[in-house]
Amino acid sequence: MNAFVSSTRLLWTLAALLLLPFASSAQTLHVAPTGSASGACDASSPCTLQSAQAKVRTLRTQRGHDDITVQLQDGTYRLQQPLQFDAADSGTKGHPVRWQAAPGAHPVLSGAQLVQGTREGALWRFALPAGDAPSSAYVDGQRRWPTRTAACPHCVVDAKGLSNVPPPILHALQVGSLAVMHERWRDFRCSVVALGRDRVDLAQPCWHNVTLDSAKNGWSVASPVGKYYAGVDWFENLAGDPSTPGSYTVDTAQRLLRYRPSPEEAARAPSIELPVLEQLLVLKGTLKAPVHDLVFSGIAFAGTEWRKPESGDGYVPLQAGYLVDGHSRIALPDNGEGMTRIGSAVDVEAGRDIVFDRDSFRQLAAAGIALAGGTHGTAVTNSRFTDIGGGAVFAGDTEGHPADPASKSSDMVIDDNRIDHVALAYRDNVAIMAGFVNGLEIAHNTIGDLPYSGISVGWGWDYEGDAPVESAIHIVANRIERVMLQLADGGAIYTQAQSTPDTSCVLRNAIDMRRSGEGNGVYLDEHSTYFDVEHNVVLGSWVSAWASWSGHLRIVDNWTDDTGKPHNAGPTKVWAPNFTGLKTLPAAALAVQRAAGVRDGQPEPGLPIRVPTACPKQ
């Protein structure tokens, strides 16, 4: 070997050694429910979630573009406060930080506390970890509700609350009890602030906002002062002992919960899960410094509480989990702006390229996950949502024309999720609710057992002007059944607002309304504009596009057992050809049914997340 070759190899070796500290390498951190804050975060000495989060930040500073994985070992992680992520917790392009279940593990992030009780005659007695009355509790993983009164169909509405309350109901109430009622598509909860001889006064501004109308939209038709008012459904948060097995009452003065066990529970040692935290994971960036490049996989989110309905604002939705709050309102917002949203266990604001895959959301007081506030490039896939008080997934925003276009969320994928038995407490919620979004794919989800609509997209009704407020809305190959079980004026798929032409569609969905309540299969409500509705199977119902101010709609090549008559044909609506009045489905329709719904074994979506402008091909 000559001297030149030898010296060249030596130089290359030295260069490689010098570069070694800067080379990219994979790093795995291990956490466990019993992990130590001082643990090394390795397999033999796992650490806490918070310690792992701090180490991730340090590794990013030291090593730059390493692939970092935080592995969660099996068990329940009982959080004392929500996990808070910001831009400093982010990965980098092509190198997301992964927070995932260890192989074979099923980790649970829980906001609940396991409370041991004592016997009190036929009841179980528990000291409350928090002073507020819980909205639910869990025994052996099964939700237990507060004791409720009978309905009060003859309760009379006035400016302060309700009169003509029957004595048996009145005697069960206390200050802090909740009056629960629904009208059409809206569900209300206001707390009792005073009790009279035959009446209750309800909290303000809650009751004022419940009975408020809009300037021109006629929202009062869906309120207790409208023609559909049928009384109070029930009161809860009652005084005294629980009357029904499997229910409870709360003595707020003594901070005690009393539970009446069912016969099969009576011989067991008293223990109960009481949700305490309202949120479990909060990812909050800013438009200039977003939180980005993160993956959460194989994690269960469970055990949240939500206390807002007990406040003076109560629970007053305009529609689908968006709420009217505050004093001094003289009218409801016609276009739905300036509202708050029901709480969520997981909240993403100003996020970029974030994936939730193969996760579970259950035993939650309010909603599952919300993606909003200028979030771009997110996916919720292959996940399970059940036993949730509010909606499963919220996506997008309620401002149609924001001053900064970057604050309108975009490029969201919600695919291959199983969603059922949600909106258990707040019945106006839906499985998937999207406001204004530019780029939204809702595909191959299996949805059912809901009090109201299945999928709802768009916002603003007919008060956002003539310019598009959304684009690339793709609702494709979902399976939806058993919806509209309690409320009215909705459907399996509900749309609003004007889309950019030639970008939005409702394609190849399998909708079965035969075991549902009254509602539409596809409901192109109000100002729905520039949607193609094609190759859907709609049984037990049909498509509605009733408003004369909707338009540029193509409703063609769908199959139904309904008569399939057009709703307000209109000069820019195409209603033919469709296959109507069917007794049996043709092969093409059966193929759509077979292909709709969750596809098992789908891969985790890669980053970055982008939704194509054009609808999928037929």
GUBA-283296 format. One line per field, with one value per residue (C-alpha): residue number from 1; residue in three letters; x negated, y negated, z negated. Coordinates in steps of 0.5 Angstrom, whole numbers, plus 2048, in hexadecimal, padded with zeros to 3 digits. Last residue first. Layout:
! GUBA-283296
torlum	[NUM/...];
kolpa	[Ala/...];
X	[X/...];
Y	[Y/...];
Z	[Z/...];
This chain:
! GUBA-283296
torlum	[618/617/616/615/614/613/612/611/610/609/608/607/606/605/604/603/602/601/600/599/598/597/596/595/594/593/592/591/590/589/588/587/586/585/584/583/582/581/580/579/578/577/576/575/574/573/572/571/570/569/568/567/566/565/564/563/562/561/560/559/558/557/556/555/554/553/552/551/550/549/548/547/546/545/544/543/542/541/540/539/538/537/536/535/534/533/532/531/530/529/528/527/526/525/524/523/522/521/520/519/518/517/516/515/514/513/512/511/510/509/508/507/506/505/504/503/502/501/500/499/498/497/496/495/494/493/492/491/490/489/488/487/486/485/484/483/482/481/480/479/478/477/476/475/474/473/472/471/470/469/468/467/466/465/464/463/462/461/460/459/458/457/456/455/454/453/452/451/450/449/448/447/446/445/444/443/442/441/440/439/438/437/436/435/434/433/432/431/430/429/428/427/426/425/424/423/422/421/420/419/418/417/416/415/414/413/412/411/410/409/408/407/406/405/404/403/402/401/400/399/398/397/396/395/394/393/392/391/390/389/388/387/386/385/384/383/382/381/380/379/378/377/376/375/374/373/372/371/370/369/368/367/366/365/364/363/362/361/360/359/358/357/356/355/354/353/352/351/350/349/348/347/346/345/344/343/342/341/340/339/338/337/336/335/334/333/332/331/330/329/328/327/326/325/324/323/322/321/320/319/318/317/316/315/314/313/312/311/310/309/308/307/306/305/304/303/302/301/300/299/298/297/296/295/294/293/292/291/290/289/288/287/286/285/284/283/282/281/280/279/278/277/276/275/274/273/272/271/270/269/268/267/266/265/264/263/262/261/260/259/258/257/256/255/254/253/252/251/250/249/248/247/246/245/244/243/242/241/240/239/238/237/236/235/234/233/232/231/230/229/228/227/226/225/224/223/222/221/220/219/218/217/216/215/214/213/212/211/210/209/208/207/206/205/204/203/202/201/200/199/198/197/196/195/194/193/192/191/190/189/188/187/186/185/184/183/182/181/180/179/178/177/176/175/174/173/172/171/170/169/168/167/166/165/164/163/162/161/160/159/158/157/156/155/154/153/152/151/150/149/148/147/146/145/144/143/142/141/140/139/138/137/136/135/134/133/132/131/130/129/128/127/126/125/124/123/122/121/120/119/118/117/116/115/114/113/112/111/110/109/108/107/106/105/104/103/102/101/100/99/98/97/96/95/94/93/92/91/90/89/88/87/86/85/84/83/82/81/80/79/78/77/76/75/74/73/72/71/70/69/68/67/66/65/64/63/62/61/60/59/58/57/56/55/54/53/52/51/50/49/48/47/46/45/44/43/42/41/40/39/38/37/36/35/34/33/32/31/30/29/28/27/26/25/24/23/22/21/20/19/18/17/16/15/14/13/12/11/10/9/8/7/6/5/4/3/2/1];
kolpa	[Gln/Lys/Pro/Cys/Ala/Thr/Pro/Val/Arg/Ile/Pro/Leu/Gly/Pro/Glu/Pro/Gln/Gly/Asp/Arg/Val/Gly/Ala/Ala/Arg/Gln/Val/Ala/Leu/Ala/Ala/Ala/Pro/Leu/Thr/Lys/Leu/Gly/Thr/Phe/Asn/Pro/Ala/Trp/Val/Lys/Thr/Pro/Gly/Ala/Asn/His/Pro/Lys/Gly/Thr/Asp/Asp/Thr/Trp/Asn/Asp/Val/Ile/Arg/Leu/His/Gly/Ser/Trp/Ser/Ala/Trp/Ala/Ser/Val/Trp/Ser/Gly/Leu/Val/Val/Asn/His/Glu/Val/Asp/Phe/Tyr/Thr/Ser/His/Glu/Asp/Leu/Tyr/Val/Gly/Asn/Gly/Glu/Gly/Ser/Arg/Arg/Met/Asp/Ile/Ala/Asn/Arg/Leu/Val/Cys/Ser/Thr/Asp/Pro/Thr/Ser/Gln/Ala/Gln/Thr/Tyr/Ile/Ala/Gly/Gly/Asp/Ala/Leu/Gln/Leu/Met/Val/Arg/Glu/Ile/Arg/Asn/Ala/Val/Ile/His/Ile/Ala/Ser/Glu/Val/Pro/Ala/Asp/Gly/Glu/Tyr/Asp/Trp/Gly/Trp/Gly/Val/Ser/Ile/Gly/Ser/Tyr/Pro/Leu/Asp/Gly/Ile/Thr/Asn/His/Ala/Ile/Glu/Leu/Gly/Asn/Val/Phe/Gly/Ala/Met/Ile/Ala/Val/Asn/Asp/Arg/Tyr/Ala/Leu/Ala/Val/His/Asp/Ile/Arg/Asn/Asp/Asp/Ile/Val/Met/Asp/Ser/Ser/Lys/Ser/Ala/Pro/Asp/Ala/Pro/His/Gly/Glu/Thr/Asp/Gly/Ala/Phe/Val/Ala/Gly/Gly/Gly/Ile/Asp/Thr/Phe/Arg/Ser/Asn/Thr/Val/Ala/Thr/Gly/His/Thr/Gly/Gly/Ala/Leu/Ala/Ile/Gly/Ala/Ala/Ala/Leu/Gln/Arg/Phe/Ser/Asp/Arg/Asp/Phe/Val/Ile/Asp/Arg/Gly/Ala/Glu/Val/Asp/Val/Ala/Ser/Gly/Ile/Arg/Thr/Met/Gly/Glu/Gly/Asn/Asp/Pro/Leu/Ala/Ile/Arg/Ser/His/Gly/Asp/Val/Leu/Tyr/Gly/Ala/Gln/Leu/Pro/Val/Tyr/Gly/Asp/Gly/Ser/Glu/Pro/Lys/Arg/Trp/Glu/Thr/Gly/Ala/Phe/Ala/Ile/Gly/Ser/Phe/Val/Leu/Asp/His/Val/Pro/Ala/Lys/Leu/Thr/Gly/Lys/Leu/Val/Leu/Leu/Gln/Glu/Leu/Val/Pro/Leu/Glu/Ile/Ser/Pro/Ala/Arg/Ala/Ala/Glu/Glu/Pro/Ser/Pro/Arg/Tyr/Arg/Leu/Leu/Arg/Gln/Ala/Thr/Asp/Val/Thr/Tyr/Ser/Gly/Pro/Thr/Ser/Pro/Asp/Gly/Ala/Leu/Asn/Glu/Phe/Trp/Asp/Val/Gly/Ala/Tyr/Tyr/Lys/Gly/Val/Pro/Ser/Ala/Val/Ser/Trp/Gly/Asn/Lys/Ala/Ser/Asp/Leu/Thr/Val/Asn/His/Trp/Cys/Pro/Gln/Ala/Leu/Asp/Val/Arg/Asp/Arg/Gly/Leu/Ala/Val/Val/Ser/Cys/Arg/Phe/Asp/Arg/Trp/Arg/Glu/His/Met/Val/Ala/Leu/Ser/Gly/Val/Gln/Leu/Ala/His/Leu/Ile/Pro/Pro/Pro/Val/Asn/Ser/Leu/Gly/Lys/Ala/Asp/Val/Val/Cys/His/Pro/Cys/Ala/Ala/Thr/Arg/Thr/Pro/Trp/Arg/Arg/Gln/Gly/Asp/Val/Tyr/Ala/Ser/Ser/Pro/Ala/Asp/Gly/Ala/Pro/Leu/Ala/Phe/Arg/Trp/Leu/Ala/Gly/Glu/Arg/Thr/Gly/Gln/Val/Leu/Gln/Ala/Gly/Ser/Leu/Val/Pro/His/Ala/Gly/Pro/Ala/Ala/Gln/Trp/Arg/Val/Pro/His/Gly/Lys/Thr/Gly/Ser/Asp/Ala/Ala/Asp/Phe/Gln/Leu/Pro/Gln/Gln/Leu/Arg/Tyr/Thr/Gly/Asp/Gln/Leu/Gln/Val/Thr/Ile/Asp/Asp/His/Gly/Arg/Gln/Thr/Arg/Leu/Thr/Arg/Val/Lys/Ala/Gln/Ala/Ser/Gln/Leu/Thr/Cys/Pro/Ser/Ser/Ala/Asp/Cys/Ala/Gly/Ser/Ala/Ser/Gly/Thr/Pro/Ala/Val/His/Leu/Thr/Gln/Ala/Ser/Ser/Ala/Phe/Pro/Leu/Leu/Leu/Leu/Ala/Ala/Leu/Thr/Trp/Leu/Leu/Arg/Thr/Ser/Ser/Val/Phe/Ala/Asn/Met];
X	[882/87C/87A/87C/877/873/86F/86F/868/864/85D/85C/85E/864/864/866/86D/86D/875/879/87E/885/887/884/88A/88F/88C/88C/893/895/891/894/89B/89F/8A6/8AD/8AA/8AF/8AA/8A3/8A1/8A0/8A1/8A2/89D/89E/89D/8A4/8A7/8AA/8AC/8AC/8AC/8B0/8AC/8B2/8AE/8AA/8A4/89E/89A/898/899/89A/896/896/895/89A/89C/8A0/8A7/8A6/8A9/8A3/8A5/8A2/8A6/8A8/8A9/8A3/89E/898/894/891/891/892/88E/88E/88D/892/895/898/89E/89D/89A/89D/89B/89F/8A4/8A7/8AC/8A9/8A5/8A6/8A8/8A3/89D/898/892/88E/88B/88A/88C/888/884/87E/882/884/881/886/88C/88F/892/892/896/894/898/89E/8A0/8A7/8A8/8A6/8A6/8A4/8A2/89C/89D/898/892/88D/888/885/884/885/880/880/87B/87D/880/883/884/886/88E/88F/88E/895/898/897/890/88D/88A/88A/88E/88E/892/898/89C/89D/898/897/893/88C/887/882/880/87E/87F/879/879/875/877/87B/881/884/884/887/886/88B/890/892/899/89A/895/895/894/891/88D/890/88C/886/881/87C/879/878/878/873/872/86E/871/872/874/86F/86A/86F/86E/874/878/87E/882/881/884/87D/87B/87C/87F/87F/883/889/88B/88C/888/889/885/880/87B/875/873/871/871/86D/86A/867/869/86B/86D/872/875/874/878/878/87D/883/886/886/881/882/87E/879/875/86F/86D/86A/86A/865/863/860/861/864/867/86C/86D/871/872/877/87C/880/886/885/885/889/887/88A/890/892/899/896/89B/89E/89E/898/897/893/88F/88F/892/88F/88D/88E/892/897/898/896/898/895/894/892/893/88E/891/891/889/887/884/881/87C/87A/877/872/86F/869/867/863/862/85E/85B/858/85A/85C/85D/858/85B/862/861/861/865/865/869/86A/86E/874/87A/876/87A/87D/880/87E/882/881/885/883/888/88E/893/890/895/89B/899/896/899/894/893/88E/88B/888/88C/88F/88F/893/893/898/897/899/898/89F/8A4/8A6/89F/8A0/8A1/8A1/8A0/89B/8A0/8A6/8AA/8AD/8B0/8B6/8B8/8B6/8B7/8BB/8B5/8B4/8B0/8AB/8AA/8B0/8AC/8A6/8AA/8A5/8A6/8A3/8A2/8A7/8A5/8A9/8A2/89E/8A2/8A2/89B/899/89B/89D/8A4/8A9/8AE/8B5/8BB/8BA/8B3/8AC/8A6/8A0/8A1/89C/89D/89D/89F/89F/8A0/8A2/8AA/8AB/8A7/8A8/8A4/8A4/89E/89E/899/89E/8A2/8A8/8AB/8B1/8B2/8B3/8B8/8BB/8BD/8B9/8BF/8B9/8B3/8AD/8AC/8AF/8B5/8B6/8BB/8BA/8C0/8BB/8B7/8B3/8B2/8AC/8A5/8A0/898/896/891/88C/88A/882/883/887/886/889/88C/88E/88A/88D/887/883/87D/87B/882/882/886/88C/88F/896/89B/899/893/88D/886/883/87C/87B/877/875/877/873/870/86B/86C/866/868/861/860/85A/859/85E/85C/85A/856/852/852/84C/84E/84E/84C/84F/853/853/850/856/85B/85D/861/863/869/869/868/868/86A/866/869/865/861/85A/85A/854/852/84F/849/847/841/841/83D/839/838/83E/843/840/841/848/849/846/84B/851/84E/84E/855/858/854/84E/84C/846/844/847/844/847/841/846/846/84D/84E/853/858/85D/858/853/84E/84A/847/842/840/83A/838/831/82E/82A/827/825/81E/81D/81F/81A/815/816/816/810/80D/80F/80C/805/805/807/801/7FC/7FD/800];
Y	[7F2/7EE/7EB/7E3/7DE/7DA/7DF/7DF/7DF/7E2/7E1/7E7/7EE/7F1/7F7/7FD/800/807/807/803/7FF/7FD/7FE/803/808/803/800/807/808/802/804/80B/808/807/80A/807/801/7FB/7F6/7F7/7F0/7EC/7E7/7E1/7DC/7D5/7CF/7CC/7CF/7D6/7D4/7DB/7E0/7E7/7ED/7F1/7F5/7FB/7F8/7F8/7F2/7F1/7E9/7E3/7DE/7D7/7D0/7CE/7CC/7C5/7C9/7CD/7D4/7D8/7DF/7E6/7EC/7F1/7F8/7FA/7F5/7F9/7F3/7F3/7EB/7E5/7E0/7D9/7D2/7CE/7D0/7CA/7CC/7D4/7D9/7DF/7E6/7EC/7E7/7E8/7EB/7F0/7F6/7FD/7FC/7F6/7FB/7F7/7FA/7F4/7F4/7ED/7E6/7E1/7DB/7D8/7D6/7CF/7CC/7CE/7CA/7CB/7D1/7D9/7DE/7E6/7EB/7E6/7E0/7DC/7E0/7E3/7EA/7F0/7EB/7F1/7F8/7F9/7F6/7FA/7F5/7F6/7EE/7E7/7E3/7DC/7D8/7D1/7CD/7C5/7C4/7BD/7BB/7B8/7BC/7BB/7C1/7C7/7C5/7CC/7D2/7D9/7DE/7E5/7EA/7E6/7E6/7EB/7EF/7F7/7F7/7F6/7FA/7F6/7F7/7F0/7E9/7E5/7DD/7D8/7D1/7D1/7CD/7D1/7D8/7DD/7E4/7E9/7E4/7DF/7DD/7E3/7E0/7E6/7EC/7E8/7EE/7F5/7F7/7F5/7FA/7F6/7F8/7F1/7EA/7E6/7DE/7DA/7D3/7CE/7C7/7C3/7C3/7BE/7B9/7B4/7BA/7BB/7C0/7C0/7C7/7CB/7D2/7D9/7DC/7E4/7E8/7E4/7E3/7E8/7ED/7F5/7F6/7F4/7F9/7F7/7F9/7F2/7EB/7E7/7E0/7DB/7D4/7D1/7CA/7CA/7D1/7D8/7DB/7E2/7E6/7E2/7E1/7E5/7EB/7F2/7F4/7F1/7F7/7F6/7FA/7F3/7EC/7E8/7E1/7DE/7D6/7D4/7CD/7D0/7D7/7D9/7E0/7E2/7DD/7D7/7D5/7CF/7C8/7C3/7BC/7BE/7C3/7BF/7BC/7BB/7BB/7B5/7AF/7B2/7AE/7B4/7BA/7C0/7C4/7CA/7CF/7D6/7D8/7D1/7CB/7CE/7CC/7D0/7CC/7C5/7C4/7CA/7D1/7D2/7D0/7D6/7DB/7E2/7E6/7EE/7F0/7EF/7F6/7F6/7FB/7F5/7EE/7EB/7E4/7DF/7D8/7D4/7CD/7C7/7C1/7C3/7C5/7CC/7D0/7D7/7D9/7E0/7E3/7DD/7DC/7E0/7E3/7E9/7EE/7F5/7F9/7FE/801/808/80D/810/80B/80B/810/80D/806/801/7FB/7F6/7F0/7EB/7E6/7DF/7DE/7D7/7DA/7E0/7E4/7E9/7F0/7F5/7FC/7FE/7F9/7F4/7F1/7EE/7E6/7E0/7E1/7DF/7E1/7DE/7E1/7E1/7DA/7D8/7D9/7D3/7D4/7CD/7C9/7C6/7CC/7CB/7CE/7C9/7C4/7C4/7C0/7BE/7B7/7B3/7BA/7BC/7BC/7C2/7C6/7BF/7BC/7C3/7C4/7BC/7BE/7C4/7C7/7C5/7CA/7CB/7CD/7CA/7C7/7CA/7C6/7C7/7CD/7CF/7CE/7D4/7D3/7D8/7D5/7D9/7D9/7D6/7DA/7D9/7DA/7D6/7D7/7D7/7D2/7CF/7D6/7DA/7E0/7DC/7D8/7DF/7E2/7DB/7DA/7D4/7CF/7CA/7CA/7C5/7BD/7BB/7C0/7C7/7CC/7D3/7D7/7DC/7DD/7E4/7E8/7E7/7E9/7ED/7EB/7F0/7F6/7F7/7FF/800/804/7FE/7F8/7F1/7EB/7E4/7E3/7DE/7D9/7D9/7DD/7E4/7E6/7EA/7F0/7F4/7FA/7FB/801/7FF/7FA/7FE/7FB/7F9/7F9/7F4/7F6/7EF/7ED/7E9/7EF/7F0/7F8/7FC/802/806/80C/808/801/7FC/7F6/7EF/7EE/7E8/7E6/7E7/7E5/7DE/7DD/7DF/7DA/7DA/7D3/7D0/7D2/7D8/7D8/7DF/7DD/7DD/7E2/7E8/7EF/7F3/7FA/800/803/7FF/7F9/7F8/7F1/7F2/7ED/7ED/7E8/7E2/7DD/7E0/7DC/7D7/7DD/7E1/7DC/7DB/7E3/7E3/7DF/7E2/7E9/7E6/7E4/7EB/7EE/7F2/7F9/7FC/803/801/7FA/7F4/7F3/7F2/7EC/7EA/7F2/7F6/7FA/7F8/7FA/7F6/7F8/7F4/7F6/7F2/7F3/7F0/7EB/7E9/7E3/7E6/7EB/7E5/7E4/7EC/7EC/7E7/7EA/7F1/7ED/7E9/7F0/7F3/7EE/7EE/7F6/7F5/7EF/7F3/7F9/800];
Z	[811/810/80A/809/80C/807/804/7FD/7FA/7F4/7F4/7F1/7F2/7F0/7EC/7F0/7F1/7ED/7ED/7F2/7EE/7F2/7F9/7FE/7FD/7FE/804/807/805/809/80F/80F/80F/808/807/806/809/809/80C/811/812/819/817/812/815/811/814/816/810/80E/808/804/80A/809/808/807/801/802/804/809/80B/812/812/80D/810/80C/80E/80A/803/802/804/7FE/7FE/800/7FD/7FF/7FD/7F8/7F6/7FA/7FD/801/804/80B/80B/807/80A/806/809/804/7FD/7FB/7F7/7F6/7FB/7F6/7F9/7F6/7F3/7EC/7E8/7E3/7E5/7E6/7EE/7EF/7F2/7F5/7F9/7FC/803/804/801/804/804/809/80F/80D/807/801/7FF/7F8/7F5/7F5/7F1/7F2/7EE/7ED/7E9/7E7/7E1/7DB/7D7/7DC/7E1/7E3/7E3/7EA/7ED/7F1/7F4/7FB/7FD/7FA/7FE/7FC/801/7FF/7FA/7F9/801/802/802/7FC/7F5/7F2/7F6/7F1/7EE/7ED/7F1/7EF/7EB/7EB/7E7/7E5/7DE/7D8/7DB/7DB/7E2/7E6/7E9/7ED/7F4/7F6/7F3/7F7/7F5/7F9/7F8/7F2/7EF/7E9/7E9/7E4/7E4/7E0/7DE/7D8/7D7/7D2/7CD/7C8/7CC/7D2/7D4/7D4/7DA/7DE/7E2/7E5/7EC/7EE/7EC/7F0/7EF/7F4/7F2/7EC/7ED/7E9/7EF/7F3/7EE/7EE/7ED/7F2/7F0/7E8/7E5/7E5/7E7/7E5/7DF/7DE/7D9/7D7/7D0/7CA/7CC/7CB/7D2/7D7/7DA/7DF/7E5/7E7/7E5/7E9/7E9/7EE/7EC/7E6/7E6/7E0/7E0/7DF/7DA/7D7/7D2/7D0/7C9/7C3/7C6/7C4/7CB/7D0/7D3/7D8/7DE/7E1/7DF/7E4/7E3/7EA/7E7/7E1/7DF/7DA/7D9/7D3/7D0/7CA/7CE/7CB/7CF/7D3/7D2/7D7/7DA/7E1/7E2/7E8/7E5/7DE/7D9/7D7/7D2/7CE/7C8/7C4/7C7/7CA/7D0/7D2/7D8/7D6/7DC/7DD/7D9/7D3/7CC/7C6/7C0/7C0/7B9/7B8/7B6/7BE/7BE/7B9/7BE/7BC/7BF/7BE/7C4/7CA/7CC/7D0/7D6/7DA/7D9/7DE/7DE/7E4/7E1/7DC/7E0/7DE/7E3/7E3/7DC/7D8/7D4/7D3/7CD/7CA/7C5/7C4/7BF/7B9/7B3/7B6/7B0/7B0/7AB/7A5/7A0/79E/7A2/79F/7A2/7A9/7AC/7A8/7AC/7A7/7A5/7A4/7A0/7A1/79C/79C/795/798/79F/79D/7A4/7A6/7AA/7AF/7B0/7AC/7AC/7A7/7A5/79E/79C/7A1/7A9/7AE/7B3/7B6/7BC/7C3/7C1/7C5/7CC/7D0/7D7/7D8/7D6/7CF/7CD/7D3/7DA/7DD/7D9/7DE/7E3/7E8/7E8/7E2/7DE/7D8/7D1/7CC/7CB/7CB/7C5/7C1/7C1/7C0/7BB/7B6/7B6/7B1/7AE/7AD/7A9/7A2/7A4/7A6/7A7/7AC/7B0/7B5/7BD/7C2/7C9/7CF/7D6/7DC/7DB/7D4/7CE/7C7/7C1/7BA/7B6/7AE/7AB/7A6/7A4/7A7/7A5/7A1/7A8/7AC/7A7/7A6/7AE/7B1/7B3/7B4/7B8/7B9/7B8/7BF/7BF/7C1/7BE/7BC/7BF/7C2/7BC/7BD/7B7/7B2/7B4/7AF/7B2/7B7/7B7/7BC/7BC/7BC/7B6/7B2/7B6/7B4/7B7/7B7/7B1/7AC/7AA/7A4/7A7/7A4/7A2/79B/79D/79A/79D/79B/798/791/792/794/795/79B/79F/7A4/7AB/7AE/7B5/7BA/7BE/7C3/7C4/7C7/7CB/7CC/7D1/7D3/7CF/7D1/7D4/7D4/7DA/7DB/7E3/7E7/7EE/7ED/7E6/7DF/7DB/7D3/7D3/7D8/7D2/7CE/7C7/7C4/7C0/7B8/7B3/7B8/7B6/7BB/7BC/7BE/7C3/7C5/7C9/7CE/7D0/7D6/7D9/7E0/7E0/7E4/7DF/7DA/7D4/7D4/7D7/7D1/7CC/7CE/7CE/7C7/7C4/7C7/7C5/7BE/7BE/7C1/7BB/7BB/7BD/7BA/7BD/7C4/7C4/7C1/7BD/7B7/7B2/7B3/7B2/7B6/7B3/7B8/7BD/7C2/7C7/7CB/7D2/7D6/7DD/7E0/7E5/7E5/7E1/7DC/7E2/7E6/7E3/7E4/7EB/7ED/7E9/7ED/7F4/7F2/7F0/7F7/7FB/7F7/7F9/800/801/7FD/802/800];
